[in-house]
Amino acid sequence: MDIFRVLTRGAAINKKADGVSKGKGVDYSMNKAKDAKPTEREEFQMAKELDFFRNKRIVNKVSNLKEDEGTAVAGGESDEDAGKDAEENEGEDDEDSLDFQPKITNQKEANALRKSYKGNVTGEDVPLPIGSFEDLITRFSFDKRLLNNLIENHFTEPTPIQCESIPMALKGRDTLACAPTGSGKTLAFLIPLLQQAIDDKETQGLKGLIISPTKELANQIFIECIKLSQRIFLDKKRPLQVALLSKSLSMKLKNKVISDKKYDIIISTPLRLIDVMKSEALDLSSLKNIIFDEADKLFDKTFVEQSDAILDLCSTKNLRKSMFSATIPSSVEDIANSIMLDPIRIIIGHKEAANANIEQRLVYCGNEEGKLIAIRQLVQEGEFKPPIIIFLESITRAKALYHELMYDRMNVDVIHAERTPTQRTKIIERFKSGELWCLICTDVLARGIDFKGVNLVINYDVPRNAQAYVHRIGRTGRGGRSGKAITLYTKLDSIAIKPIVNVMKQSGCEVSGWMERMSKLTKKEKQQLKNGQRHPTTKDGKDRAQISTVPQIDRKKRQRKQDMIEGSKRRKYRDSHKDEEKEDESS
Ligand SMILES: Nc1ncnc2c1ncn2[C@@H]1O[C@H](COP(=O)(O)OP(=O)(O)OP(=O)(O)O)[C@@H](O)[C@H]1O
């Protein structure tokens, strides 16, 4: 069957005459522009307490503020000019010129606000949340340039996690924060971090460190941080400096080509940071804040030693620590309590639930062959609407599905740990621009990555556990949009599927009687899952059939053809990317 033809029929894409997207002038109907308004129906469907992104127009007073200090944000001026303006404007942000009234002034208002978004905040002496970004001005002398940068980027109202965690951080409190995927946790830690770096302008050297488990996520946080730190100068000549600890920067730091005193905020993966620290190329003695994004990942068995090592390297007294994730198991809470001082615990919604904007579905496929058939059925029924992400449990299986769908002439590519950083970045760019419709990947992309318009997530293989499920499906339904997640399972997944059913229940999905009954894990099954044994008889994944519905003989022929195409592609790719590869190696 020529899946491609069916796919293009079912995909419901609008070919725009004016070609909005970068790629081939194709715009997915579901891939809305950043500031596109939801339809009335969508708006209606969004439960009030789940509308984290109340798209209120920029309040008048804030737009007045922008006009008042237009020079500091006007585009096209040189950094130096901007620096002068910024310097001249300093001290003007007194309360007289900005008579904003804070929205949340007392405990009663705070309680009502928390109830509206199902926020549960506990700890000693918990500060009031903010009800709007304006509240920051009156309560914390928030920097006008930072507020402008928020507005310029269309961040006009804080999301619930931002309402809570920003004041906690600005009050200097350690925080453990859990909020749904796609609900704005990145800004929740970046906004106060930037404000604190501005407040602490006398200090030369690193003040804030953000640790992220993957390069892709570190890069994404860096980009957000750059957006918010535009045109902010700490004194006449010195802009607020943010850096991603890339291979090339770490080399420069090690070789003393760049002074480590240059940066105010650094974003890094654990290993890269430890590597730089081993060479004593980064001084952490002025560090005031450390943030662990995807904290449960950073404190699980893969990363815990590295995260501990990082904490050991941070010698500053009164170092403020924060942990953020969409899933915080109790083991991580225990760690948080052991390393933090009087932490405040913020939970938005239910701790083990998925984002409620995501429609979740399970599809029973009997066996491996059934999974491919299910994909083809989704295509035929018009449900396979790009952009789509498909998750698999291993590199081998991701590659196999990629070849299978390529053979069906679908517009797919694959990302896993064996692809080079350049390849990964390129594929992500193509997917973001709409040029690539379907991204196949392993769990390397399961966490944190913000692809705005993803329509559908397919778990081709059942995720390892409930947390992995929540993060994987969280690549859709982000920023207040709705999304769909389909999990394919076979008879081998009879145990592994149970935690997923439980997440569906916690997230308010309708769960049928049989699912309800099957969701209960026996003691033995719990132990099995703990040991990584996810189906009743054999060790995890070992006897899964290969991904293919094609007879052996055809498969071999097809493989030979595929190898030739791949070989030729690789040669072409190598020729055209020689320089980049060299750069990768040297950086
Ligand atoms: N106050 C806001 N107003 C409008 N959009 C926002 C706001 N805060 C964040 N966003 C947008 O929401 C999207 C999701 O945010 P973010 O990536 O921080 O989610 P997250 O909670 O960290 O998700 P995950 O758990 O998957 O990492 C981003 O596109 C971001 O730009």
The ligand as an SDF file (V2000), in Angstrom:
LIG
                    3D

 31 33  0  0  0  0  0  0  0  0999 V2000
    3.1480   33.2360   30.8870 N   0  0  0  0  0  0  0  0  0  0  0  0
    3.0890   32.6450   29.7030 C   0  0  0  0  0  0  0  0  0  0  0  0
    2.2130   33.0880   28.7690 N   0  0  0  0  0  0  0  0  0  0  0  0
    2.1490   32.4990   27.5470 C   0  0  0  0  0  0  0  0  0  0  0  0
    2.9150   31.4480   27.1600 N   0  0  0  0  0  0  0  0  0  0  0  0
    3.8010   30.9680   28.0580 C   0  0  0  0  0  0  0  0  0  0  0  0
    3.9400   31.5410   29.3580 C   0  0  0  0  0  0  0  0  0  0  0  0
    4.8950   30.8520   30.0130 N   0  0  0  0  0  0  0  0  0  0  0  0
    5.3440   29.9050   29.1640 C   0  0  0  0  0  0  0  0  0  0  0  0
    4.6960   29.9780   27.9990 N   0  0  0  0  0  0  0  0  0  0  0  0
    4.8920   29.0780   26.8180 C   0  0  0  0  0  0  0  0  0  0  0  0
    4.3870   27.7880   27.1410 O   0  0  0  0  0  0  0  0  0  0  0  0
    5.1260   26.7820   26.4740 C   0  0  0  0  0  0  0  0  0  0  0  0
    5.5280   25.6720   27.4400 C   0  0  0  0  0  0  0  0  0  0  0  0
    6.4000   26.1860   28.4090 O   0  0  0  0  0  0  0  0  0  0  0  0
    7.6080   25.3310   29.0080 P   0  0  0  0  0  0  0  0  0  0  0  0
    8.4290   24.7510   27.9250 O   0  0  0  0  0  0  0  0  0  0  0  0
    8.2830   26.1640   30.0210 O   0  0  0  0  0  0  0  0  0  0  0  0
    6.7980   24.1390   29.7000 O   0  0  0  0  0  0  0  0  0  0  0  0
    7.2270   23.1790   30.8840 P   0  0  0  0  0  0  0  0  0  0  0  0
    6.2320   23.3410   31.9670 O   0  0  0  0  0  0  0  0  0  0  0  0
    8.6690   23.3910   31.2340 O   0  0  0  0  0  0  0  0  0  0  0  0
    7.0270   21.7610   30.1860 O   0  0  0  0  0  0  0  0  0  0  0  0
    7.8430   20.3780   30.3690 P   0  0  0  0  0  0  0  0  0  0  0  0
    7.4110   19.7930   31.6710 O   0  0  0  0  0  0  0  0  0  0  0  0
    7.4270   19.5640   29.2120 O   0  0  0  0  0  0  0  0  0  0  0  0
    9.3020   20.7350   30.3700 O   0  0  0  0  0  0  0  0  0  0  0  0
    6.3220   27.4730   25.8490 C   0  0  0  0  0  0  0  0  0  0  0  0
    6.1010   27.6050   24.4780 O   0  0  0  0  0  0  0  0  0  0  0  0
    6.3580   28.8380   26.5120 C   0  0  0  0  0  0  0  0  0  0  0  0
    6.8920   29.8400   25.6750 O   0  0  0  0  0  0  0  0  0  0  0  0
  1  2  1  0
  2  3  1  0
  2  7  2  0
  3  4  2  0
  4  5  1  0
  5  6  2  0
  6  7  1  0
  6 10  1  0
  7  8  1  0
  8  9  2  0
  9 10  1  0
 10 11  1  0
 11 12  1  0
 11 30  1  0
 12 13  1  0
 13 14  1  0
 13 28  1  0
 14 15  1  0
 15 16  1  0
 16 17  2  0
 16 18  1  0
 16 19  1  0
 19 20  1  0
 20 21  2  0
 20 22  1  0
 20 23  1  0
 23 24  1  0
 24 25  2  0
 24 26  1  0
 24 27  1  0
 28 29  1  0
 28 30  1  0
 30 31  1  0
M  END
$$$$
